[in-house]
Amino acid sequence: MSTASTINTISRWLNYLLAIPMISLGFIGAILTTIIFTRQKLFRHNSTIIYLLAGAIMTAIHLPSIYLQSILVDGFGLGVFNTNDIACRERNYLFYVTTVAAISFPCWASFNQYAITCREASFRNRWSSIRVIRLVIIGTVIFWAIIYFPLIFISNSVNGICVLVDGPFQIFHSYILTPLVFIIGPITLITIFTLGTIRNLRSTTLQNRHDRLE
């Protein structure tokens, strides 16, 4: 058996043993999270939970629609988007929009924790409003759908591989946008808002102690 054949065989077995169970468990987890959060009335009115619910729903859409296609291609060589330009464009576009949207909602949840612990009532009430949160969720999905819209025009099937065609947006996407939205942005935002939340809680605790002493 040749080296290439051995690698292909190992890849298929890894898809059987690892990828499919992991995607299945992730999908089931997202569905269960959605069910739990939507059935409890208390959760439906918790601003932070709503953001996490949006992330769970996006994950439930993302896992079967995107990674299942990847398994069919990488593990079994059955993917249509490697030979069809339209399918290639659809796959790339949905992959990035759903992935980045799912990443965004934990960032919003972190910001929400900061907002609801803020001592400024107007700021706290504005960003904990259920109506505002729903608009933020919808706006987030629309925003990323617009940002990644150019992918539709630079995705093509070349020699049986779905790739991004070289050009200005491809360079911007690979070297600026992807590191920013997948790594730098989420880590920075969650860190800033988590530290801000801790600072707000400490300030509130100190103020409460001061009020009791008076």
C-alpha positions in Angstrom: 0.0 0.0 0.0 1.4 3.4 -1.0 2.0 6.3 1.4 -0.8 8.3 -0.1 -3.3 5.4 0.1 -2.3 4.9 3.7 -2.9 8.5 4.6 -6.3 8.5 2.9 -7.2 5.3 4.8 -6.1 6.9 8.1 -8.1 10.1 7.3 -11.2 8.1 6.7 -10.9 6.2 9.9 -10.3 9.4 11.8 -13.5 10.7 10.3 -15.3 7.6 11.4 -13.9 7.5 14.9 -13.4 11.2 15.8 -15.0 13.8 13.5 -18.5 12.3 13.1 -19.0 11.6 16.9 -17.6 15.0 17.8 -20.0 16.8 15.4 -22.9 14.7 16.5 -22.2 15.4 20.2 -21.8 19.1 19.4 -25.0 19.2 17.5 -26.9 17.4 20.3 -25.4 19.7 22.9 -26.5 22.8 20.9 -30.0 21.4 20.5 -30.3 20.5 24.3 -29.0 24.0 25.2 -31.6 25.6 23.0 -34.4 23.4 24.4 -33.3 24.1 28.1 -33.0 27.9 27.5 -36.3 28.2 25.7 -38.4 26.1 28.0 -37.5 27.9 31.2 -39.3 31.3 31.4 -36.5 32.6 33.7 -33.9 32.0 31.1 -36.0 33.6 28.3 -35.8 36.9 30.2 -32.1 36.7 31.1 -30.2 39.0 28.8 -26.9 37.0 29.0 -28.6 33.7 28.4 -30.3 35.1 25.3 -26.9 35.8 23.7 -25.7 32.3 24.6 -29.0 30.9 23.2 -28.3 32.7 19.9 -24.8 31.1 19.9 -26.3 27.7 20.5 -28.8 28.1 17.6 -26.0 29.3 15.3 -23.9 26.3 16.3 -26.8 23.9 15.6 -27.0 25.3 12.1 -23.3 25.5 11.6 -22.2 22.0 12.6 -24.4 19.8 10.3 -24.5 22.2 7.3 -20.8 23.0 7.2 -18.7 20.4 8.9 -20.7 17.5 7.6 -19.8 18.7 4.1 -16.2 18.8 5.2 -16.3 15.3 6.4 -17.8 14.1 3.1 -15.0 15.8 1.2 -11.9 15.2 3.4 -12.9 11.8 4.7 -14.8 10.2 1.9 -14.1 12.3 -1.2 -17.9 12.9 -1.9 -18.2 16.7 -1.6 -19.9 18.4 -4.5 -18.5 21.8 -3.6 -15.0 20.7 -4.7 -16.3 20.3 -8.3 -19.2 22.9 -8.5 -18.5 26.6 -8.3 -22.0 27.5 -6.9 -21.7 24.9 -4.1 -18.2 26.0 -3.4 -19.3 29.6 -3.0 -22.3 28.7 -0.8 -20.1 26.5 1.5 -17.4 29.2 2.0 -19.9 31.9 2.6 -22.0 30.0 5.1 -18.9 28.6 6.8 -17.5 32.1 7.7 -20.8 33.8 8.4 -22.1 31.1 10.8 -18.7 30.6 12.4 -18.0 34.2 13.1 -21.6 34.9 14.3 -21.3 32.0 16.7 -18.0 33.4 18.0 -19.6 36.9 18.3 -22.4 35.9 20.7 -20.1 34.9 23.7 -18.4 38.3 23.2 -21.8 40.0 23.4 -22.6 37.9 26.5 -19.4 39.0 28.1 -20.3 42.7 27.3 -23.7 42.1 28.7 -22.3 40.9 32.0 -20.2 44.1 32.1 -23.3 46.2 31.2 -25.6 44.8 33.9 -23.0 45.2 36.6 -22.4 48.9 35.6 -23.5 51.4 38.2 -24.8 53.8 35.6 -28.5 53.0 35.4 -29.2 54.3 31.9 -26.4 52.3 30.4 -27.3 49.2 32.3 -31.0 49.4 31.4 -30.3 50.2 27.8 -28.1 47.2 27.1 -30.1 44.7 29.2 -33.3 45.5 27.3 -34.6 42.4 25.6 -35.6 44.4 22.6 -32.1 45.8 22.2 -30.6 42.4 22.6 -32.8 41.0 19.9 -31.8 43.8 17.6 -28.1 43.2 18.4 -28.4 39.5 17.5 -30.1 40.2 14.2 -27.7 43.0 13.5 -24.7 40.8 14.2 -25.8 38.2 11.7 -26.6 40.8 9.1 -23.3 42.6 9.7 -21.2 39.5 9.2 -23.3 38.4 6.2 -22.4 41.8 4.6 -18.7 41.6 5.6 -18.3 38.2 4.1 -20.4 38.8 1.0 -17.4 39.2 -1.3 -16.4 35.6 -0.6 -19.2 34.6 -3.0 -17.3 36.3 -5.8 -13.8 35.0 -5.0 -14.7 31.3 -4.2 -14.1 28.9 -7.1 -13.5 25.2 -7.6 -10.0 24.9 -9.1 -8.6 21.4 -10.0 -11.2 19.8 -7.8 -10.5 22.0 -4.7 -12.7 24.8 -3.4 -10.4 27.8 -2.9 -10.4 31.6 -2.6 -9.1 33.2 -5.8 -6.0 35.4 -5.2 -6.8 39.1 -5.0 -7.1 42.1 -2.7 -10.0 40.7 -0.7 -8.4 37.3 -0.4 -5.2 38.9 1.1 -7.3 41.1 3.4 -9.4 38.1 4.4 -6.4 35.8 5.1 -4.0 38.1 6.8 -6.2 40.7 8.5 -9.9 39.7 8.8 -9.4 36.0 9.8 -6.8 36.6 12.6 -8.8 39.6 13.9 -12.3 37.9 14.1 -11.2 34.4 15.0 -8.4 35.1 17.6 -7.4 38.7 18.4 -10.9 40.2 18.6 -12.7 37.6 20.8 -9.8 37.2 23.2 -9.4 40.9 23.6 -13.1 41.7 24.0 -13.8 38.9 26.4 -10.7 39.8 28.5 -11.6 43.5 28.6 -15.3 43.0 29.5 -14.5 40.3 32.1 -12.0 42.5 33.8 -14.6 45.4 33.6 -17.2 43.1 35.2 -14.9 42.2 38.0 -14.1 45.9 38.6 -17.8 46.8 38.6 -18.5 44.0 41.1 -15.7 45.1 43.4 -16.9 48.7 43.2 -20.5 47.7 44.1 -19.3 45.6 47.0 -17.2 48.5 48.4 -20.1 50.9 48.0 -22.4 48.5 49.8 -20.0 48.2 52.7 -19.6 52.0 52.8 -23.4 52.5 52.8 -23.8 50.0 55.7 -21.1 51.7 57.7 -22.9 55.0 57.3 
